[in-house]
């Protein structure tokens, strides 16, 4: 079972993303002042919280422009079309999953935040 504090952080991320859904598709815990490896990603109709996400594989590099709640404007960055991610869900079940397209891009952006990288 995950630590209660981590679950609370996941709920805080859900609330914060919901409050900013008109301009935001993902968030990292350090964006709300919590130094934990937790992100939330909008996957269309679902917002998924990932605990300790690690990108284990990536392919199909491309350049794109992204915005961020932490910065004004757009910036160019390198992303990968397909990625594989290991993470734990809120039930503390481990996953290894492949993502592509916009979902992959959002995950990469949020994992960068966890690693101290801002576009």
N, C-alpha and C positions, 0 to 999 in steps of 0.2 A: 504494500500500500504506500502511496506517495506521502511525503510529509505534508501535514495540514497546511503549512505556510505555502508550499508549492501549489496546492489546489486553490488556495485563496488568490495567489498571483494569477493563476489561469482564469479565475472568475473576474478579477480586476481587468485583465487583458480583454476578455469578452465584453465587459461593460464599456471599456474605453474604445474598443474598435466599433462597437455598436453606436456609440455617441459620435464617432467621426466617420461613419460609413459613407458619407457623401464625398469624402476626400481621402479615404484611406482603405487599403485592402490587406494590411498586415501590420503587426507590431511585434516588438521585442521587449522583454521585461525591463531591460535597462533604459528603454524610452520612458518608462513610468517610474524610474528611480529604484528599480530592484535589480540587484546584481546576481541574477540567476540565468541559466541557459534555458529560457522558456520563450517560445514564440507563438503567435496566433496567425493563421493564414486564412483568408477568405477563398473558398473553393467553389464559388458560384452561390449555391443556396446554403452552404454550410461554412461555419467558421471552425477550423480545427486547431486545437491547442497541441503543441508538440513540446515535450519535455526532453531536454538534452539532445536536440537534433544535430546530426553530423552528416554532412554530405560525403558519401563514400565513393561516388563515381559521377562523372560528368562528361557529356559529349555534345558536339554541335555548337562550337563557340559562335557568338554573334555580337555585334555592337548594337546598343540601344540607348535610349534616353530615359531616365527615371526621375521622378520627383520624390520628395520625402517630407514627412511632417517636420523633421528636424531642420530642413533647409528651404529657402525660397528658390523657386525656379526648377529647371531641369538640368541634369548633368549626364554626360555620356559615360557609359560603363560597359564592361564586357560581361556577358552572361552566357549560359549554356542552355541549349534547347531541351535537353534531357538530363535529368539528374536522378541519382539514387540516394535516398535518405534513410538513415537509421534514427529512430526516435521512440520515445515511450509516450503512450497516451494517458489520459486522466484516470484510467482504470489500472494503470501501471503495467500495461501489456506492451511488450517490445514489438516494433514493426520495422520492416525493411521494405521500402516502397519506392517505385519509380514514378516520377512526375515529369510532365512536359509542358511546354508552352508557357502561358501566363502564370500558372500555379508554380512551375519550376522557378520562374523569374522572381516571384514574390518570396518564395522560400530562400533563394539565394540572397536577396536584399536583406531579409530579416536575420539570417545567419551571419551576414557581414556585420550587422549591428552588434550581435553577440561577440564577434571577434574584434570589435573596436573600429570597424571600417564604416565610414559614412561616405556615400558616393560624392 
